[in-house]
């Protein structure tokens, strides 16, 4: 689903407790691209901003590259490798998960 909503081979996500997320300006538009999650995006430029799965309402995924300083939050791992496009090479040595971290 991330490729479909981003138009990119993958999306870098930063997970935070929803209670710690504070938007400083504006109100993002919301939509449900699937039956189990809500995504938000900037209604002006279309940038995807967040993802909240109904099964984990206390956690918000933020698209890292929508932040002003994405280099401040490098990835810790790679998830959903079962869905990776074949030509994308991950050579950084970070932990890898076939699906979500919680699924192993």
N, C-alpha and C positions, 0 to 999 in steps of 0.2 A: 504494500500500500504506500510506503514512503516514496518509492519511485514514481508512482502515479500522481501523487500530490505535489511532488517537488520537481519532477522532470529531470532528476539527476540520478546517477547510479547508486547513491547512498546519501544518507542524511546523518550528520553528527548531532547527537542529542546530549543535553545536560539534564540530569534528573534532580529535582529539588522537591522538598516537602512543600506542598501547595500553600501552607500557612506562611512560608517564608518568601513567597513570590509577591513582589510589589511592582505593579506597572506604574511608571512615572508619568506617562502621558497618553491620553487617548483611551479608547475602548476598542479592542480588536473585534472583528467580525467572527462569528462562529459557524461551524458546519459539522455535519456527521458524514464522513466518507465511508463509514462502516457502521454496523449496528451496535458496536461495543465501545465507541470512543468519540470524543469531541475534539476537534482541532480548531485553532484560532489562526487568523491571519490579519495582516494589515489591510484594511479596506481601501487604502489609498494606493499602495504599490503592489499588493498581492503577496508579499513575503509571508511564508508560513512561519508561525511563531511558536505555538504550543500544541501539545497532545496530552489528553487525559483519558486514560482507559477507565471504563465504568467499574472494572474489577479492582482498581487501585485509585480511588478518588482522592486520596491524600497525597498523591504524587503527581507532579506535573513535569512532562518532558518539554524542554525548551530547545529550539533549534539553535545550536551553538553559533552558527555563522550569522544569525540575526542579531547577535550581541554587538555592542560597540567594540569590544576587545575579545574576539574569539580565541586569540592566542593565550589568553589568561586561563582557559579551561581546556587543556588538551584531553584527548580521549584516554580512558582507562582500559578499554576493551572493545571488542567487536561483537555485535549480536546479530542474529538472524542470518548467519552465513548460508543456511539452506536456500536463501533467496538472493544471494549475491550473483551479480552478472559474471559470466565466466572470465571476461577479460580484465576484471578489476583485481590487481595484485596488492595484497596486504603484506608488506615486508617489514613491519615495524616491531614484530615480536610480542605484541600485546596479547593478552588472553582472548580466546575466541569461543563463541557459543553458537551452536547450530540454530537455536531459537532464542528465546528470552533468557536472561541470566537465571531466572528462577526455574527454568526448565532444564538447565544444565547443558 
